[in-house]
Amino acid sequence: MDPASLADYDLVGFGSGVFAMAMHPRLRDFVARLPGVRSGRAFVFSANGLGRLQSRPFSRPLSRLLEDRGYEIVGTFACKGFDTWLPLRLVGGLNKGRPNAQDLDRARAFAAELRAKVEAG
Ligand SMILES: Cc1cc2nc3c(=O)[nH]c(=O)nc-3n(C[C@H](O)[C@H](O)[C@H](O)COP(=O)(O)O)c2cc1C
């Protein structure tokens, strides 16, 4: 995919799991290399071991990188994900079954809200 083509979209989502307290390094590299846009809207999402309440420190650096590229961040979404970080793997992992149906309902509501926001201009 040509990263420059992202400029053609009204809204772009950037997301990954969280690893060692940060979004995936390939996603960070990808965003760091994006050409700037004159105006663009983006959202950031993740599944992580701690869930939405602690997700801001993980998503914030990526949001800043995107803002540096000219994107306005119009929303962030996070939910718990099955966490198999090595010490947790030894005890069968944390958050088995996540994201679950409720997480997906929240994701759908988030998407509908974003859509309304973008369509409102
Ligand atoms: C090596 C490793 C490190 C992780 N580090 C963190 C972390 O620092 N904070 C956190 O909240 N979750 C952490 N997690 C949990 C992942 O964010 C979670 O499993 C997520 O669902 C992985 O995304 P994926 O299912 O798209 O691969 C870690 C998981 C692994 C395997």
The ligand as a Tripos MOL2 file, in Angstrom:
@<TRIPOS>MOLECULE
LIG
   31    33     1     0     0
SMALL
NO_CHARGES

@<TRIPOS>ATOM
      1 C1          5.4100   -9.3460   24.6990 C.3       1 LIG1
      2 C2          4.1330   -8.6560   25.1050 C.ar      1 LIG1
      3 C3          4.2080   -7.4260   25.7630 C.ar      1 LIG1
      4 C4          3.0320   -6.7720   26.1570 C.ar      1 LIG1
      5 N1          3.1180   -5.5730   26.8210 N.ar      1 LIG1
      6 C5          1.9630   -4.9570   27.2380 C.ar      1 LIG1
      7 C6          2.0320   -3.7220   27.9640 C.ar      1 LIG1
      8 O1          3.1020   -3.1630   28.2250 O.2       1 LIG1
      9 N2          0.8740   -3.1620   28.3740 N.ar      1 LIG1
     10 C7         -0.3410   -3.7240   28.1070 C.ar      1 LIG1
     11 O2         -1.3700   -3.1640   28.5140 O.2       1 LIG1
     12 N3         -0.4360   -4.8930   27.4040 N.ar      1 LIG1
     13 C8          0.6800   -5.5220   26.9750 C.ar      1 LIG1
     14 N4          0.6100   -6.7010   26.2670 N.ar      1 LIG1
     15 C9         -0.7270   -7.2430   25.9280 C.3       1 LIG1
     16 C10        -1.0880   -6.9760   24.4670 C.3       1 LIG1
     17 O3         -1.2480   -5.6020   24.2170 O.3       1 LIG1
     18 C11        -2.4180   -7.6950   24.1490 C.3       1 LIG1
     19 O4         -2.1620   -9.0760   24.2540 O.3       1 LIG1
     20 C12        -2.9690   -7.3750   22.7640 C.3       1 LIG1
     21 O5         -4.2400   -7.9430   22.6450 O.3       1 LIG1
     22 C13        -2.0540   -7.8840   21.6260 C.3       1 LIG1
     23 O6         -2.5820   -7.4570   20.4070 O.3       1 LIG1
     24 P1         -2.8230   -8.4850   19.2060 P.3       1 LIG1
     25 O7         -3.8590   -9.4610   19.7520 O.co2     1 LIG1
     26 O8         -3.3560   -7.6180   18.1210 O.co2     1 LIG1
     27 O9         -1.5090   -9.1150   18.9100 O.co2     1 LIG1
     28 C14         1.7650   -7.3670   25.8780 C.ar      1 LIG1
     29 C15         1.7080   -8.6020   25.2100 C.ar      1 LIG1
     30 C16         2.8660   -9.2560   24.8370 C.ar      1 LIG1
     31 C17         2.7770  -10.5900   24.1310 C.3       1 LIG1
@<TRIPOS>BOND
     1     1     2 1
     2     2     3 ar
     3     2    30 ar
     4     3     4 ar
     5     4     5 ar
     6     4    28 ar
     7     5     6 ar
     8     6     7 ar
     9     6    13 1
    10     7     8 2
    11     7     9 ar
    12     9    10 ar
    13    10    11 2
    14    10    12 ar
    15    12    13 ar
    16    13    14 ar
    17    14    15 1
    18    14    28 ar
    19    15    16 1
    20    16    17 1
    21    16    18 1
    22    18    19 1
    23    18    20 1
    24    20    21 1
    25    20    22 1
    26    22    23 1
    27    23    24 1
    28    24    25 2
    29    24    26 1
    30    24    27 1
    31    28    29 ar
    32    29    30 ar
    33    30    31 1
@<TRIPOS>SUBSTRUCTURE
     1 LIG1         1 GROUP 0 **** ****
